[in-house]
Amino acid sequence: MKLNRILIMLLFGLLLLTLNVEPIEAAGVSFQKRFERVVLLKDYNTRVVLLGTTLLGICGGIVGVFMLLRKRSLVGDVVGHSALPGIAIAFILTEVFRPGTGKSVPILLLGAFVAGLIGAVSVMLIDRYSRIKSDAAMAIVLSLFYGAGTALLTIVQRIPTGSSAGLEDFLAGKTASLVAADVWLFAWAALVLIVISTLLFKELCLLCFDEEFAAALGWKVFWLDSLLTGLVVSVTILGMQSVGLLLVVAILIIPPASARFWTDDIRRMTWIAAILGGVAAAIGTIISALFAKVATGAVIVLAGSVFFIVSLFFGFRRGVLWKWIEQKRLQSRVGERDLLRAVYEITEGRIDHRQLTDPVLLSQRISQAELLQMRTWSPARLRSLTRQAASRHLVLIRANGEIQLAPDGAALARRAARDHRLWEQYLIQYADIAPSHVDRDADQIEHILDAEVIRGLEESLASAGHDVMLRSPHQIQNTPGE
């Protein structure tokens, strides 16, 4: 709650600072001078546009989190395309009743909001009361409304003032047309959005994760869904003027999708998405201000895409790089335990398990040929595993290539063999798996057994009278490696 208050105060502090400074005219200057003016925010128009798009990015990031978790990210795309006939109808009706005022931005945005809301509600109703799935419902509504909007635009072009209506700004966006009044609108929208998201955060999370449970608790799921849809429509309509209806969906999808790679906590995800959305919008605005005739909306989307690519590869929770590192660590840990268990079982084949004390286990040397026969590893894989185990002081590598367990390695080898056999005994007794087939099943699960599961296995098998080290229920033989 305190962080939300700080964010609100920060947004309105920036707003007042921006709007209370006199405009600075920028004549033709060199790129270096223009770069300095843009980076230092010396131009009034740059400050206004920057603040407006940043607020829009923050709004899109917050609302997009719920839509992403709700698996309705493309609703923003439906709303954007559905708004087109609303814009055209609003212009036509305004020209009929008050000629010459059809290009009024508030009226056009109102028409876009109504049409977008109708489109979003149509998707909800089709999904709820028909056998058509949500993706097909979105495709139907999007095609229908966009086709109607295209047809109505042809009518608008025939109106004498239609060419000057500026409707093309809603298609591709035009941030340069933002004025202080638009920024105030974005600021109020951001305030309302933050307040609603804060007050109904738990309820919206419940709707996203388990709407049936929400209904069981007495919440009106339809109205919560409608509220969330209204927030999406609001952000989409506000974004149309800056990035255009064709690209506004990216503001709702890219920031939360990027944030998903960094955390599994929805609160952190919401903050990360808001920050990424705001920063991407700010970067896109600055780049567009530096280079003439560069569409701001497209650059904002490209900046967000860069964040997405970085998150895709380097995200701490779901990034490709970190998942690859975790997978390699898991493979190394599994291979290490399999190596130690193989050493134990080879030693067990030489000496009766009742006489297999720690001094005896530590004195045995195992050749690479025996290990390769026990496990279907390649020689290179075996050398890699032995070097890894030796670096952790689990085994000792002798001059002739033979390996010998170290004290820590002996303890871990006993534990690995016992865990494996505990799971084998459990599968034989409770899953009715034949002893000749249980080894492969135990190999697939033993490496993810935690201490609590092991204790449960020991308690469930205690009545069978097993000793400290269980005997293998099958003949120890060549078992498949990784």
MOFEN-V586089 format. One record per backbone hydrogen bond with DSSP energy under -1.0 kcal/mol. CO is the residue of the C=O (numbers start at 0). NH is the residue of the N-H. Records with the same first field share a line. If there is no record, write none. Layout:
CO = NH, NH
This chain:
0 = 4
1 = 5
2 = 6
3 = 7
4 = 8
5 = 9
6 = 10
7 = 11
8 = 12
9 = 13
10 = 14
11 = 15
12 = 16
13 = 17
14 = 18
15 = 19
29 = 33
30 = 34
31 = 35
32 = 36
33 = 37
34 = 38
35 = 39
36 = 41
37 = 40
42 = 46
43 = 47
44 = 48
45 = 49
46 = 50
47 = 51
48 = 52
49 = 53
50 = 54
51 = 55
52 = 56
53 = 57
54 = 58
55 = 59
56 = 60
57 = 61
58 = 62
59 = 63
60 = 64
62 = 66
63 = 67
64 = 68
65 = 69
66 = 71
67 = 70
71 = 74
72 = 75
73 = 77
74 = 78
75 = 79
76 = 80
77 = 81
78 = 82
82 = 86
83 = 87
84 = 88
85 = 89
86 = 90
87 = 91
88 = 92
89 = 93
90 = 94
91 = 95
92 = 96
93 = 97
97 = 100
100 = 103
103 = 107
104 = 108
105 = 109
106 = 110
107 = 111
108 = 112
109 = 113
110 = 114
111 = 115
112 = 116
113 = 117
114 = 118
115 = 119
116 = 120
117 = 121
118 = 122
119 = 123
120 = 124
121 = 125
122 = 126
123 = 127
124 = 128
132 = 136
133 = 137
134 = 138
135 = 139
136 = 140
137 = 141
138 = 142
139 = 143
140 = 144
141 = 145
142 = 146
143 = 147
144 = 148
145 = 149
146 = 150
147 = 151
148 = 152
149 = 153
151 = 155
152 = 156
155 = 158
158 = 161
161 = 164
165 = 168
166 = 169
167 = 171
168 = 172
169 = 244
170 = 245
173 = 176
174 = 177
178 = 182
179 = 183
180 = 184
181 = 185
182 = 186
183 = 187
184 = 188
185 = 189
186 = 190
187 = 191
188 = 192
189 = 193
190 = 194
191 = 195
192 = 196
193 = 197
194 = 198
195 = 199
199 = 203
200 = 204
201 = 205
202 = 206
203 = 207
204 = 208
205 = 209
209 = 213
210 = 214
211 = 215
212 = 216
213 = 218
214 = 217
218 = 220
219 = 223
220 = 224
221 = 225
222 = 226
223 = 227
224 = 228
225 = 229
226 = 230
227 = 231
228 = 232
229 = 233
230 = 234
231 = 235
232 = 236
233 = 237
234 = 238
235 = 239
238 = 242, 243
240 = 173
243 = 247
246 = 249
247 = 250
248 = 252
249 = 253
252 = 256
253 = 257
254 = 258
255 = 259
257 = 260
258 = 261, 262
260 = 316, 317
264 = 268
265 = 269
266 = 270
267 = 271
268 = 272
269 = 273
270 = 274
271 = 275
272 = 276
273 = 277
274 = 278
275 = 279
276 = 280
277 = 281
278 = 282
279 = 283
280 = 284
281 = 285
282 = 286
283 = 287
284 = 288
285 = 289
286 = 290
294 = 298
295 = 299
296 = 300
297 = 301
298 = 302
299 = 303
300 = 304
301 = 305
302 = 306
303 = 307
304 = 308
305 = 309
306 = 310
307 = 311
308 = 312
309 = 313
310 = 314
311 = 319
312 = 320
314 = 318
318 = 322
319 = 323
320 = 324
321 = 325
322 = 326
323 = 327
324 = 328
325 = 329
326 = 330
327 = 331
328 = 332
329 = 333
330 = 334
331 = 335
332 = 336
333 = 337
334 = 338
335 = 339
336 = 340
337 = 341
338 = 342
339 = 343
340 = 344
341 = 345
342 = 346
343 = 347
344 = 348
346 = 350
351 = 354
354 = 356
356 = 360
357 = 361
358 = 362
365 = 402
366 = 370
367 = 371
368 = 372
369 = 373
370 = 374
373 = 478
374 = 376
377 = 381
378 = 382
379 = 383
380 = 384
381 = 385
382 = 386
383 = 387
384 = 388
385 = 389
386 = 390
387 = 391
388 = 393
389 = 392
393 = 405
395 = 403
397 = 400
401 = 397
402 = 365
403 = 395
405 = 409
406 = 410
407 = 411
408 = 412
409 = 413
410 = 414
411 = 415
412 = 416
413 = 417
414 = 418
415 = 419
416 = 420
417 = 421
418 = 422
419 = 423
420 = 424
421 = 425
422 = 426
423 = 427
424 = 428
425 = 429
426 = 430, 432
433 = 436
437 = 441
438 = 442
439 = 443
441 = 445
444 = 447
445 = 448
449 = 453
450 = 454
451 = 455
452 = 456
453 = 457
454 = 458
455 = 459
456 = 460
460 = 463
461 = 464
478 = 375
